[in-house]
Amino acid sequence: MSELVNEDASDRTGSRTVVDTPLPIDMAVARRAAEAMRAAASEACEAAGVPDTSGWLTDLVRPEFGSFQEFVTELRDDADPDHVPLIPALCARILGDGARTDRTLAGDQRVENPFFHHGDLVVQGHLDIAAPFVVTGSLTVEGCLADCGPDSVVAVGDDMTAHAVHTDGEISVGGDIAAEVVYGHYNDQTLQAATIRARLVIEDEHCTIAAVEADTHFDLDDYQQGYGEGVQERLRELLVDEVFGDEEDEEQLDRSLLFGRMREGLPVFRADDA
């Protein structure tokens, strides 16, 4: 299995760059697995009476890739929201259950190169993702998770848990997302999951494809870049003053201030601050 190690050098935030040792991929096995998934998808399309678009799976494994890291790099060129969710399942099918391992990374981590792990992954700190990132099992981040679209495409096969999630890229989670705050920003990518459970969910021009169970939820129509009717008033009642900044002479929620406090372990909800 791939060995994950932390480099000695850290960036100015103290995050360590994750080094992912290339995991070889057997392309013959990959093509058989992709064909099996394509056939099943084709049958499902026929049964539903919809156009068969499953051929992309065949195209996906046509090149010769030397490692799973090279394979997931292709997500940069094909981050179709309909395709990304199937990548962890395909990788898991290629490797099989017997090859799964559990990994724990200590401290804050930054992913700058394509990353792949078969099994469950735990990060004991914050996780910043700036490259294609695939975990076939569950992902647990004890701190905050932030991606960096369009360079990052995040695909998790099972559940994802984090203190907070900030996304402006493509994220697909096969199971549920659990966090204190989930904030989607920018309108070119999507956030997908079965269910999002959080105290606060904000869709700031960012498409969310999931059931949402939240104490407070602002969808695309509600939020309107923070200018929706009553949005700032409700946020003022919910969040501490320190997360609001000046915007055209009006104090509005500033997501950088919000996540800055969360990364420092400071309270952002008035109820917690009290």
C-alpha positions in Angstrom: 0.0 0.0 0.0 1.0 3.6 -0.4 3.0 5.0 2.5 2.0 8.5 3.7 4.7 10.5 5.4 5.1 14.1 6.5 7.9 16.2 5.2 10.0 18.0 7.8 9.3 21.4 6.0 6.1 23.2 7.0 4.5 26.2 5.3 3.9 29.5 7.2 0.6 28.1 8.6 2.4 25.2 10.2 0.8 22.7 7.8 2.9 19.8 6.6 2.8 18.8 3.0 1.4 15.2 2.5 3.8 13.0 0.5 1.9 10.2 -1.1 4.1 7.3 -2.4 2.7 6.2 -5.8 0.5 3.1 -5.6 0.9 1.0 -8.8 -2.3 0.3 -10.7 -2.9 -2.8 -12.8 -4.6 -1.4 -15.9 -5.9 -4.8 -17.1 -7.8 -5.2 -13.8 -8.9 -1.5 -14.0 -10.4 -2.1 -17.4 -12.3 -5.2 -16.3 -13.6 -3.3 -13.3 -14.6 -0.3 -15.4 -16.3 -2.6 -17.9 -18.4 -4.3 -15.2 -19.5 -0.9 -13.9 -20.2 0.4 -17.4 -22.4 -2.6 -18.2 -24.4 -2.2 -14.9 -24.8 1.6 -15.6 -25.9 0.8 -19.2 -28.6 -1.6 -18.0 -29.8 1.0 -15.5 -30.0 3.6 -18.2 -32.0 1.2 -20.5 -34.4 0.3 -17.6 -35.0 4.0 -16.9 -35.5 4.9 -20.5 -32.7 7.5 -20.5 -29.7 8.0 -22.8 -26.8 5.7 -22.1 -23.8 7.8 -21.1 -21.8 5.0 -19.5 -19.1 5.0 -22.2 -17.1 7.6 -20.2 -16.0 4.7 -17.9 -14.4 3.0 -20.9 -12.7 6.2 -22.0 -11.4 6.8 -18.4 -9.3 3.6 -18.3 -8.1 3.7 -21.9 -4.7 5.4 -21.2 -1.9 3.6 -19.5 -1.5 4.9 -15.9 1.4 3.9 -13.8 -0.2 4.6 -10.4 -3.5 5.5 -8.8 -2.2 9.0 -8.2 -1.7 9.4 -11.9 -5.2 8.0 -12.5 -6.9 10.5 -10.1 -5.0 13.3 -11.7 -7.5 13.0 -14.6 -10.2 14.4 -12.3 -8.7 17.9 -13.1 -9.8 17.4 -16.7 -13.1 15.6 -16.0 -14.7 16.9 -12.8 -18.2 16.1 -14.1 -20.5 15.9 -11.0 -22.1 12.8 -12.5 -18.7 11.1 -12.8 -16.8 12.1 -9.7 -18.9 10.0 -7.3 -18.0 6.8 -9.1 -14.3 7.2 -8.9 -13.8 5.9 -5.3 -16.1 2.9 -6.1 -14.1 2.1 -9.2 -10.7 2.4 -7.3 -12.1 0.2 -4.5 -13.2 -2.4 -7.0 -9.8 -2.5 -8.7 -8.0 -3.0 -5.4 -10.5 -5.2 -3.5 -11.4 -5.2 0.2 -8.3 -7.1 1.2 -6.1 -4.1 0.3 -7.9 -1.6 2.5 -5.9 0.1 5.3 -6.6 2.7 7.9 -4.3 5.8 8.1 -3.9 8.6 10.6 -2.0 11.8 9.8 -0.8 13.8 12.8 -1.1 17.6 12.7 -2.2 20.1 10.1 -1.9 18.8 6.5 -1.7 20.3 3.1 -2.2 18.3 -0.1 -0.4 19.9 -3.1 -0.1 16.8 -5.3 -2.7 14.2 -6.4 -3.5 12.0 -3.4 -5.1 8.5 -3.1 -5.8 6.3 -0.2 -7.7 3.0 -0.2 -9.5 2.7 3.2 -10.3 5.1 6.0 -8.3 8.3 6.6 -8.0 10.4 9.8 -6.3 13.8 9.9 -5.5 15.0 13.4 -5.6 18.7 12.5 -6.7 20.9 9.6 -6.7 19.7 6.0 -6.1 22.0 3.0 -6.6 20.4 -0.4 -5.1 21.9 -3.5 -5.0 18.9 -5.8 -7.2 15.9 -6.8 -7.9 13.9 -3.7 -9.6 10.4 -3.5 -10.3 8.3 -0.4 -12.3 5.1 -1.0 -13.4 4.8 2.7 -14.3 7.5 5.2 -12.5 10.8 5.9 -12.3 12.3 9.4 -10.7 15.7 9.8 -10.4 16.8 13.5 -9.9 20.4 12.4 -11.3 22.3 9.4 -11.3 21.1 5.8 -10.8 23.6 2.9 -10.4 22.8 -0.8 -9.1 25.0 -3.6 -11.1 24.8 -6.8 -10.6 24.2 -9.7 -7.2 22.6 -8.8 -8.8 20.4 -6.2 -11.4 17.7 -6.8 -12.4 15.7 -3.6 -14.0 12.3 -3.8 -14.7 10.3 -0.7 -16.4 6.9 -0.9 -18.1 6.8 2.6 -18.8 9.5 5.3 -16.9 12.7 5.9 -16.6 14.3 9.3 -14.9 17.6 10.1 -15.0 20.5 12.5 -16.0 22.7 9.5 -16.0 22.5 5.7 -15.2 25.4 3.3 -15.5 24.5 -0.3 -15.2 26.4 -3.6 -14.3 23.3 -5.6 -15.9 20.0 -6.5 -16.6 17.7 -3.5 -18.4 14.4 -3.7 -19.1 12.3 -0.6 -20.7 8.9 -1.0 -22.1 8.9 2.6 -23.0 11.8 4.9 -21.1 15.0 5.9 -21.1 16.0 9.6 -19.6 19.3 10.7 -20.4 22.4 12.8 -20.3 24.7 9.7 -20.5 23.8 6.0 -20.0 26.8 3.6 -20.1 26.4 -0.2 -18.8 29.4 -2.2 -18.5 30.0 -5.9 -20.8 28.8 -8.7 -18.7 26.6 -11.0 -18.6 23.4 -8.8 -20.9 21.3 -6.6 -21.0 19.8 -3.2 -22.6 16.3 -3.2 -23.5 14.0 -0.3 -26.3 11.8 0.9 -27.1 14.1 3.9 -25.3 17.1 5.4 -25.7 17.5 9.1 -24.5 20.7 10.7 -25.4 23.6 12.9 -25.0 26.1 10.0 -25.1 25.4 6.2 -24.6 28.2 3.7 -24.9 27.9 -0.1 -23.2 31.0 -1.3 -23.7 30.6 -5.1 -22.6 27.0 -4.7 -24.8 24.1 -5.8 -25.5 21.6 -3.1 -26.8 18.2 -4.0 -27.8 16.6 -0.7 -30.4 16.4 2.0 -29.7 19.0 4.6 -30.4 18.6 8.3 -29.2 21.9 9.9 -30.2 24.1 12.7 -29.8 27.0 10.3 -29.7 26.5 6.5 -29.4 29.2 3.8 -29.9 27.8 0.4 -29.0 29.5 -2.9 -32.3 31.4 -3.0 -32.2 32.4 0.7 -28.6 33.6 0.8 -28.2 35.6 -2.4 -24.5 36.4 -1.7 -25.5 37.5 1.8 -28.0 40.0 0.6 -31.1 37.8 1.0 -34.0 39.2 3.1 -33.2 38.9 6.8 -30.0 36.9 6.2 -27.5 39.1 8.0 -30.0 39.7 10.9 -30.3 36.0 11.4 -26.6 35.5 11.2 -26.1 38.3 13.7 -28.3 36.5 16.2 -26.4 33.3 15.6 -22.7 34.2 15.3 -20.3 36.3 17.3 -19.4 39.9 16.3 -15.8 39.0 15.4 -16.9 37.1 12.2 -18.5 40.2 10.6 -16.6 42.6 8.4 -17.3 45.8 6.4 -18.9 45.3 3.0 -19.9 48.5 1.2 -20.3 50.3 4.5 -22.4 47.4 5.8 -21.2 44.8 8.2 -21.7 41.3 6.7 -20.5 37.8 7.5 -16.9 37.4 6.4 -16.2 33.8 5.7 -12.4 34.3 6.1 -13.0 35.7 9.6 -15.4 32.9 10.3 -13.1 30.1 9.3 -10.0 31.9 10.8 -11.6 31.7 14.2 -12.7 28.1 13.7 -9.1 27.2 12.8 -7.9 28.8 15.9 -10.4 26.9 18.0 -12.3 30.0 19.0 -16.1 30.0 19.4 -18.1 31.4 16.5 -21.6 30.7 17.8 -23.0 33.1 20.4 -24.4 30.2 22.4 -20.9 28.7 22.7 -19.2 32.1 23.5 -21.7 32.7 26.3 
